[in-house]
């Protein structure tokens, strides 16, 4: 039951919430022992704040839940590959695993040759089609 | 009067506030038209939050002051070279100028071959000695 797809669907639901607010539709959840301890979606427009990416909010929220700043034994599920800022935050958090839906060739951290914490496992391509089509549809509608 | 040293001294004062709280002593200010519109210091321990770097807080605070998320015509003065996370946030903010005290060869963005926004001017080495000795003294005292 608790597959990567199960939690990525929740991240996609968060992205839907962003879409409803006309935000760039990116969502994520952080899971510890199969329990969702944080969920967030992009709020840069609503909050007028470039730092309000889904991942940044979820990292703060998960640390608050855990009562400690390191996200050991935690997995982030995110619909789009994290940017430089979010990859830096994930690296500081020492999170155990990051599961990515769609790749972001231009702004994602992977093509910038950045790495996360040495202990962090990275998986890409989970529900890639659904994750990527949500973003693509959004940007097409904006043109 | 409004020299780079003038504002870097304020950033150093912020770093002092961090030091008093036993945080890694890094401080910054954001200036627009010679007016300080945000000042912050590292609070990762107090807030239990890896994202609570001085620069992240100042970016959010400056955008709040300006009522818009882009920090055009703004200058950040920061005692230590920004990390990957903070450089990503600065890049999204399209800030006009970043003035750095001490370099951070290991964790700073420059040696990671990252760049800020194409419009952002970067100056390093302002009050380098004072900025670097504050950090070095802190880490020596921790060993």
Interface residues (C-beta under 8 A of the other chain):
Chain A: X44 X48 X49 X50 X51 X56 X59 X60 X63 X64 X67 X68 X69 X70 X83 X84 X85 X86 X87 X88 X89 X91 X92 X93 X112 X113 X114
Chain B: X44 X48 X49 X50 X51 X56 X59 X60 X63 X64 X67 X68 X69 X70 X83 X84 X85 X86 X87 X88 X89 X91 X92 X93 X112 X113 X114
